[in-house]
Structures are given as C-alpha cells and as structure tokens.
Amino acid sequence: MHEDWAALGIAALGIVGLGCQWLAWRLKLPAILFLLLAGIIAGPISGWLQPQIIFGEHFFALVSLAVAVILFEGSLTLKFSEIKEVSNTVWSIVSIGALISWAVTSIATHFLLGFDWSISLLFGSLTVVTGPTVIVPLLRTVRPSARLSNILRWEGILIDPLGALFVVMIYEFIISSSSAQSMTVFGLIILIGFGVGVAAGAGVASVLRRGWLPEYLQPFAVLSIVLAVFAGSNYLESEAGLLTVTVMGIWLANAKEVSIQHILHFKENLTVMFITGLFIILAARIDLEDFQALGWSAVVLFVVIQLVSRPLSILFATLRSQLHFKEKVFLGWVAPRGIVAASISALFAIKLYAFGIEDAKLLVPLVFMVIIGTVVLQSISAKPVARWLDVAEPAPRGFLIIGANDVARPIALALSKYDLRVVVADSNWDYISQAKMSGLEFYYGNPTSSHADEYLDLIGIGHVVALSPDKHFNIMACMQYRSDFGGHRVFCLRDAKNNNDFKHMVSKEAYGQILFSAKHSFKKLATLINQGAEIKHTKLSESFTYQDYLQQYNRNLIQTLFIVTRLNRVQMVSEGQVCSPEPGEIIVSLIKKAWVGEDRRDH
C-alpha cells in the first residue's frame, strides 16, 4: 500500500510541476515562484504532500544527487571564450559588487536575527546569486534599455556558476571549521574538489574528443560520471562532492575541440525535471512555524537586502562606469534570487542541522522568503520603475530569424541594412559559420530549447521570421514565440504545395502570419538563390512609382520580401496583405538573375 501511495504522490508531483511551469510560461514569470508556492500549499498548508513519507530514508540522497546535477548543469554554461567581450561593469558587479552585497547581508543577518556568524555568512553568499532563470523572464517583460539588459543578463549568466562555487566554498569552510583540524579538513576538501573535478573534466573531454562513445550515449555517460564523481568525492572526504561537480562542469565547458551542445540540451531537460520536483518537495517540508519564528526581523532584513545591500553593491561596482545615475538606480533595484539559492540552501540546512547548528533550521524559510519577496516585488514594480526612470526600451524593431541557411542569411543581411538588430538561430554549425563570416549576429542552438529561453538574447527583437527548411519546425517555433511577440509580429514560411490540404494544416491563428502569401516553398527559394537570384533594395519616388517598378521588372520579380517605410519601419510581406508601397518608401525584393544589377534606383 505504501508503494502505491508513493507512486501516486510522485505522479501527482509531476502533474503539479507541469502546471506550474506552464503557468510561468504563460505569465512570463520565473517558474520558481509558482513551484515554491505550490510546494507550500501542498505541504504545510494542506498536508497533502509529505516528502519524508513518500521517499523514506532515501530522501536525503535524492536531494543531494539532484542538487549535484543542477550545479553541474549551471557550471557547463560558464564558457570563458564567450565572455571575453563582457564589459568591465559586469565583472565589477559579479566581483566587487558581490562581495559588498555578501558582507552587508551577512552583517545584517547576524545582528537582526541573531544567527551565528557561520550561518549569517552562508545566507549572505546564497542571496548574492541571481541567475538567468529569474532574470531573463523579467527582462522580457520589463524591456529596459539594451545596455541595462545586457548588464543584468550577463550578471545572471556569470554569477550563476561563480556564485554557486562561492557558496559551496563558504559551506565547505563552515563544515571543516567544526572539526578539530579545521584547516586540514578544508584543505583536503579543496584538494579533492579541484583535483577530482579537473581530472574528471579532462577525462570526459578526452573521451568525447577521441570519439570513444557514440553520440547517443554521451549524455547518459556524462550524467553517470557526474553522479559517480559526486558520490566518490564525498566518500573520500565528506562534503567534497558539490565542489567537485562544479569544477568538473567548468572544466568541461572550456575544453578545446569538444562539443557539449547535445549534452547541455539533455542536462537542461533533466534539470527542468529536477528543479520542478525538487522545489515543490523542499517547499513542502517547510514548517509554517519557522516563518513565524523569523518574526519581523526577517522583514527588516528583506528591506535591507532590497534597499541597502544591492544598491550599495551597484554604487561601488559602477563608480568608474559610464552609466547614468538613473541606470544605476534601476540596476540597484533589480536582483531577483533564484535556483541556486533555493536548491543549495535546503540541502545545506539539512546537513548543518545534523551537525548541531540550530540556526540552520531557519535557513530555508529565510531564503525562500527572500526569493518569493524579490521575484514578486520586482516582477510587479520593475516595469513601472523602468518607465519612471526613463530607462525602458522603445518598441523593439529587431528580427529573430529561425534558420541560418542559404535562404535565411540573404534575408537577414537585407534586414540588417536598416539600423535594426538581426539575429539568426540554427543548430547547423556549417550554416552558423557562414552567418558568422557574413558578419551576422547568431545563436548556435535550437531556438525553441530551454537553453534558448535563458541564453538567447532577445534585447531589441520585436519580430520572428521562421525560414528553416523544416515546415513543421517553422510552425513550432512560431507557436512558441507568438506568446512573446504577438501573432502580427511572427512570420512563418509555409510549404506552398500543402496549401489546400486543410485537414493536415495547423490553424494560422496558432502561429501568426504566413510569409509571402505561401506562394514559394523553401526549396524553390533556395534553388532560385543558388541560381543567382539576389535581393534588391529600390527606393520609390514620385517619378518612379510602385506601378513603374512592377512594369520594369515584370516577370523577373520573384517575391517582394518587405517594405521599409519613410519612418524606417520594416513591414514583412505576408498572406492577405495588400502590397502598395508609396513614394519615399523602399521595396526589397528577390529578383531573378537576369535583372540583377540593372536597376539604377538601387538604394
């Protein structure tokens, strides 16, 4: 009977977690907020979910392994080659600013709540970390200026693995301090963590580089090694496992001539599952009396974190930057806490309480209070604050092009001529390499993946144009981005030969606008471009109207792609649109080879 109850509880956990993730996606809010609230409702409020009963004596082991995978996946994103262009301001925030925030929060925690210095320092380190999973949904809703968005996004990307490493180091120091030979134990933990982590990372990188494993086995193999390395390090020296997997992930992420994209995608999906279940379970274990035990001092501490700790860290970190005062105020306001703080705090609280540190019992409700408080407060207030400070971005004009193939690249290059941001996204490295050589901004990966949700920079992007050769993928991508940009700003290239087969078609309302009236398939456009057809930019005037344009090109006009208005706005040509550009506007079309270069009115 116990087995049936456990199976039912785990299955229900998955359904509730799925609902939370979907709700977060629809409302464009961090999923962690709904997961924690669902756990609190299912656990201490209703009593429906009791993790200790469902998982029994294996609960602690499962939580430890889940946190290890989450930390490893986060560390895989720290690629030094990708952050060379990060501004000095970001580096100052994640170094000087993080240390100031840690110090102020730790001191306030000690004196306001009376916590031991060890727990105060650990809590301060936990609340330093923001992370892309909470920042990115906020930026998509608020849309601050490009400079501020880039700073906040890169801060989240960098502070996620670096902050996790810092938190683990603080924790290891606290654990080792409880021993009579504290420095020896701490040194041993550091030695094993870095030694085994580097060795495991180098070993896995060598195996992948030499092709000793088939691609379909690589994600499973890496996961198995991560769990084995974590358990083995803990066996050699208690509590060394988390440091080991973090170091292993950073090493593997920066290994030369090793592709980890498919491994990263697998880990992202696995991490979503772990995060979804883990946060509901951890929140369900909270005792509401612990929140009451924190008292009003915890509220005052939250105010200090929001109005003193973060603003002070930004103030000192940006002293030498070119940021204006209003921009600094906005950066000082926005810093929602997320995954690292929630997942690690619960694990550490269990372990520290077992070590006899009584204050550790209140660590989880205190961290959860800060997470929920910052996410709710800043989700509600960030947009009005951005408008009040006049740092909000105007209506975005840029384009995300789904695909970097022979059709997508020329259209992306044509769009980029009009002072707007254009990003091509593709999982084909050959296409991405050609886009890179053409000077196009690119995202290498699946634009519909969870990795893209966190790391695909959509600052300044207001439109999506799906131009991949896979018609089903085009529709799927448009369906995903339609909720972000609206149906009138999402355009899909649909295969012309299936236009009348209505029983196999997806409703147009589900994915936005159909490009080019569905007259041209991807294959036809690719063939014409490979045969020499080119994109021409022609400015109309009173003496050369649209009718003159049509008469001149006659049968050599393949397709009008988009119109650039006199206000420099780009209008893509879609099904049902009457194309009638006026004098002063620019018409951009694909023209057959015979006419390329013959028009003297090219813009």
N, C-alpha and C positions, 0 to 999 in steps of 0.2 A: 504493500500500500504506500509505503514511503517513497518507493521508486516511481510510482505513478504520480504522486504529488510533486516530486522533484521535476519530472519530465513536463508536467503541466505548467509548473512555475517557470521553467526555462523557456518553454514555448510562448507563454504569455509575455515574458520579458522581451522576447524578440518582437512581438507584435506592438507592444507599447513603445519600444525603442524606435521601431519603424515609423510609428505615428509621430513621435517627437521629431525625428529627422525630417519627415515630410512637412510638418508644420513650420519648422525652422526655415526650410527651403521656400515655402510659400510666403512667409512673412519677412524673409531676408534678414533673419536674426540668427545669432550664434546658436547652434544646436545644444550646446552645453547648458544653456539656460533652461530649456524645456526638459532636458534629461534629468537635471538636478531637481527641478520642481516635481517631475513625475515620480522620482525616487522617494522624495519626502512625503508625497501624498500616498504612495503605495506602501511605504514603510511605517514611519512613526505615526502618521495621521490615521490611516485606515487599518493598519496591521495586516494587510493582505500579503505583503512580501516580507519574508523573514530569511535573509540570505544564509544565516548560520544553520538553519534547519535544512534548507534546500541543498546546500553544498557540504554541510557537515565539516569534518576535520580537514577537508581539502580546500576550504575557503581561502586560507591564507596563501597557500601555494599557488592557487589560480590567480589571485590578485597580483602576486609577485611576478608571475610569468607575463601577465597582461601588461603590467607597467613596464617590464623589460622590453617588450615588443614596441610599445608606444614610444619609449625613449630611443630605441634603435631606429625606428622609422623617422623620428624627428631629426636625429643626427645625420641621416642619409641626405638631408636637404642642404647641409652646410658644405657647399662647394666653393672653395676658395677662388677658383677661376672665374666664377660668376659674380663675385662681389668686389672685384678689383676697382670697378667704377663707382662703388658706393661712396657717397660723399663723406667728408670728414665730420660733418654734422651727425650723421648716423653713427659713425664709430664713437664719437664723443658721448652720444646718448646711451649706447649699449656698454660703455666702459665707465667713464666718469659719472654720467647720469645714473647708471645702475647702482654704482657704489654709494652715491649720495642717497638715493632712494632707499637702499638697503639699510644704511646707517640710521637715517631718520625714522624709518618704520620700526626698526628693531628697538631703538631707544624709547620710542613712544609706547610700543607694546610692553616693554619691561615696566615702565613707570605707571602706565594707565591700568594694565591688567594684573600687574604683579607677577608676571611669568618669570621663571628662571631665565638667566641670560642665554643659555643654550637654546631653549625653545623660542625666545624672542629673536635671536639671530637667524634661526631656521625659518621662522614665519616671515621675517623681513626678506630673506632670499626667495621664498616662494612667491611673494607678492611683487617681485621685480619683473617676472616673466609675463609677457602679454601673449604673443604667438599669432600666426596668420589665421588660425581658425576662428578667432574672435574679431580680429582687426578687419579682415577682408570683407565680410558681410556688412560691417559698419561703414566702411569706405564706399561700398557700392550704393548704400542708401544715402549717405551724407553728401558724397561727391565734393570734398574740399578741393582746393587748387592742386594742380599737378605736383608742385613742389612738396606740399604738405602730404599728399597721398603717397608719394614715393618715400618720403622720410618715415612715415608711420608703417608702411608696408614692409620696407627693408628692416626697420627696427624689429617688427614681429618675426620676420624670417630669421634674423641673426640671433635675437635674444632667446628664441625657442630652444635651439640646441646648446648655445653658450650658457644660457640661464639654467638649463637642466643640469649641465655639467657643474656649474657653480653650486647649485642646490645639493647635488649629490656629494660634492666635496665638503660642504658645511656639515651635512649629515654624517659623513664618514668621520669627520673630526670629532663630532659630538659622541659618536659611538666609541671611538678609540679613547676618548677622554675618560670614559667610565672604567677603563682598565688601569691597573697599577702601572703598567708600562705603556702609557698612552701614546707617546711619540713613536715608540717602536711599532705598535699596532697600526697607527695612522700611516707610518712609512711603509709598512707591509701592504696595507690596503692600496696605497698609491702605486706601489711597485707592481702588485698583481693586476690592478685595474688597467694601468697603462701598458704593462708588459704583455699580458694575455690579450688585451684588446688590440694592440698593434699587431701581435703575432697572428691572431685570428683574422683580422682585416687583411693583412698581407697574404695570408694563406688562401683565403677565399678569392681575393683578387687574382692571385696566380692561377688558381683552378679555372676561373672564368676566362682569364686571358688566354690560357692554353686550350680552351675548348674541351676540357675533360668531362664536362657534363652537358647533356643535351639541354636546349633552351627550356623545354617544358618542365625539366626537373630543377632548374636553377632556383626559382623562388622557394620551392619546398626545401631544397638543400640548405639554403641560406637561413630560412626560418629554423630548421632543425639545429643548425650550428649555433645560432643565436641563443636558443634555449639551452643547448648543451654548455656553451661557454658561460652563460649566466649561472647555471647550476654548479658547474665546475669551479668557477671563481669563488662562489660562496662556500664551496666545500674546502677550498684551500685556505680561505680567510673569510670569516663571516662578514657579510655586507659589502663584499668587493664586486659582486655581480653587476649592479647597476652602472657603476663606473666603467666596468669592462665593456658592456654592450654599447654604451655611449661612445667610448673611444673607438671601438670597432666600426661603428657606423660612420663616424667622421673620417676614419682612415679609408674605408671602402668607397665613400663618396668622392674622395680626392685621388683615388688610384688611377694611374695613367693607362690609357688604352683598354679601359674596362667599361662596358655599357651596363648600367644598372637600371635602365628605364623600366624594363618589364618587371624587374624585381621590385622596384619602387612602387609601381602600379599595384602589384599583388599585395605589398605591405600596406598600401593606402587602404585598399578594400578590407584587409584584415584588421587594420587599426580602427576603421569606422565601426566594425563589428565589436571590437574590444571596448572602444570608448563608449559606444551605445549601451552595452550591457554593464560595463564597469561602473559608470557614473550613476546609473539607476541603482545598482546594488549598493554602492558606497553611501549614496544619499539615504537609502532605505535603512541603513544601520545607525543613522544619527538618532540620538535621543533628544527630543524636544526640550527636555530639562537642561540639556547642555547649552542651548541657546539662551535660556533664562539665566543660567549660571554666569554667562558672559556679562549680562546686565548692560546698563547704559554706557559703561566704559568702552564696550565694543563699538557702539555707535560713534562715540567721540573719536575712537581710533580710526574708524572708517572716514570720518571727516578730515582727520589729519592726513591720511593716505591720499584723499582726493584733493584737498586744498593746500596741503603743505609739502608732503613728500614728493609727489610728482612735479608740481610747479617748481620747487627748488632744484630738482634734478635737471629739468629742462633749462632753467635760468642759467645754471653754471655750465651745462654742457654746450650751450649755444652762445656763450659770451663772444666768441670770435667768428660767429657765423654771419651771413648776410641776411638772416631772417629779420622781418619787421616785428615790432612789438606784438601786434595782433596775431601774427603767425605763431609766435612763442606762446601766447596765451592759449591758443587752440591746442597746440601740442601738449601743453601742461594740463589741459582738461581731459584729453582723450587717452586712456590707457586701460581698456578692459582686460581683466585677468581671465585665464582660460585653462586649457587642458593640462599643462604641466603642473600647475598649482594644485588642481583638483586631484589628479591621479597620484602624484607623489605624496601629497600631504596625508592622504588616507593610509597609504602603505607605511609611511614613516611614523604616523601616530600609533598604529598598532604595535610596531616594533619598539618604539621608545617607551610606550606604556608598559610593555613587557619587561623593559629594562628597569622599571621602577620610577620613571619620570611621570609624576601625576599630572602635570600641566599638559602633557601630550594628548590627554583625552579631549581637551577643548580645542586642539589644533584644527581638526576637521571642520566643526561648525564655524569656527572663526574664518577659515579660508573660504568656505562655501558662502558665508555672509558677504565677504569681500567680492567674490566672483559674481554672485547674483546682484549685489548692490551696484557694482561698476557697470556690468552689462546692461542692467535695466536703466540706470540713471543716464548713461551715455548714449544708449540707443534712443532714448526719448529726447535728450537735450542736445546731442551733438549737432544735429541739423540746424535747429534754431540758433545755437551758438555760432556756427559757421556763417550763417546769414547775418547775424548781428555784428560779427567781427569783419564782415565783408571778405571772407576768405573762401567762400563757396565757389565752385566752378560753374561757369555759364553752361547752357545746354551743350552737351558733348556732340562733336561733329564727326569724330573719327570712325574708322571702319575696322571690324574684325573680319578677315577673310578666312573662311574654313577651306583649307587647301593651299598648297604652295606649288601646284603643278603647272603645266605649260599654259593652261587657261587662266588660272588664278593669278600667277605672277604678273603678266602683262596688265591685267585689270587693276591689280594692286599698285603697280608702278604708275598707271594713269591717274588713279585717285590721289596718290601721294604728291602729285604736282600742284595740288590746290591747298597747301598750307593746312593740312589736317593729318592726324595720326592714323597710320595704317599698319596693322599687324596681321601677318599671315600665320596660320597654325596648321601643322601637319605632323604626322608620325613617321613620314618617309624622310630619312636623313638626306637622301640624294636631292630631293626637292628643296629641303630646307637649306642645304649647302648652296644651291643655285640662287635661292632667295637672298641668302647672306651675301653672296658675291654681287648681287644686284643692288645691294645697299638697303634692302627691306628689313624692317624690324620683324622678328619672328618668335614663335613659341614652338619648341620641338616637343611634341607630345600630342595626346588626344585631347582636343579642346572641350570634350564632354566629360573628362575624368575628374575625380575628386582632387587630383593634383592641380588641375587647371582651375578648379574652384578656389584654391588657395594661392596659387602662384602665377596664374595668367593675369598680367597687369592690364586691366580694362580702363585705366585712367584716360579720360578724353575720348573713349569709344562710345559711340551712340548708335551704331548700326552694325548688323551682322549680315554678311553675304556668303552663302554656302555654295562653294564651287568645286566640291570634290567629285571624282568620277563615280562614287557610290551614291546613287539617288536615295537609298534608304538612310545612309549616314547623314546626308544633307538634311533630310526631313527630321531625323532625330536631333541633330544639332540645333536646328531652328526651333523645334519644340522646347528644347531646354532653355535657349536664350530668349524666347518670346516673353517669358515672365519677367525678365530683367529689362528688356528694351521696348516691349510692346509690339503687337503684330504689324504695325505700319512701318517699323524700322528693321524688320527681319525679312531677308530675301532668300529664296531657295531656288536653285537651278533644278528643274524637274525634267525628266526624260520625256521628250515630245511624243514618242511612239505609244505611250500609255495614256495619252490624254483622254481618250474616250472609254477607257476601261474602268468605269466608275466603281465597280464592286471591289476593285483592288486598290483604290485610291484612298489616301488619308485626307480628311477634310481640310480644306485650305485654312479654315479658321483656327486649326490646331497648330499651324506652323508659320503663319504670316503670309508674305507676298510671293507670287511666282515670278521669277525673273524672265524678262524678255518675252512675255506672253506665251511661254512654253513652246516657242517655235523652233528652238535649237537645242539639241541634246549636247551633252558634254563631248561625246565622241565627234560630233560634227564640228563643234567649235575648235576642238583640239586639232582635227585634221586640217581645217582651214588655216589656223595659225601656223602649223608646221609647214604648210604650203606657201607661206609668205604673207598671209593677211596680217595687217597691222592696225593698231589703234591710232586714229587721227583726232586731233583737237581743232575744231573750227569755230571761230567767233563770228556770230551773225551780226548783221548791221542793217541799216535802212536800205542800203543799196544791194545787199546780199541776204535775202530773207530765207526762211526755212523752205519755202517753195522753190527758191532758186537752188538751194542746197540739194533737195531731193531730185530736181531736174538734172543737176550736174552729175550726181553720182548714179542716178537711175538704177540699173540692175546690179551695180557693183557694191551697193550698200548692203552689207550682211546683216548688221544689227546695230541700232543705237543703244549704247550702254548706259549712259547717264547724261544729265544736263547740269551745267553749272550756272546758277542764276547770277544776276547782277550783284546780289548780296554775298556772292561766293559760297552759296549753299549748294550741296550736291544732291540731286534727285535721281535715284536709280529708276530705270525704266522697268515697269512691272506690268502684269496682266491687268487689263481693264483701264490702264492709264492712257489718256489721250496725250500723245506727244506733240506739243506745239510750242517749241521754244520761240522766244521773242528776240528782237534785235538787242544786242548788248549781251546776250547770253552765249555760252559756249556749249556746243554739241559735241559729244565724244562718242565715236562710233568705230565699229570694226569694219574695215574696208578691204575688198579683195586686192590681191597683189597688183593687178594691172593699174590700179589707181593710186597706189602708194606714192607719195611724194609729188603728185601733180597739182595739188591744191595750193595756191599761193596765199590763201587766207588762213593757213595753219596758225594756231595760237601757240 
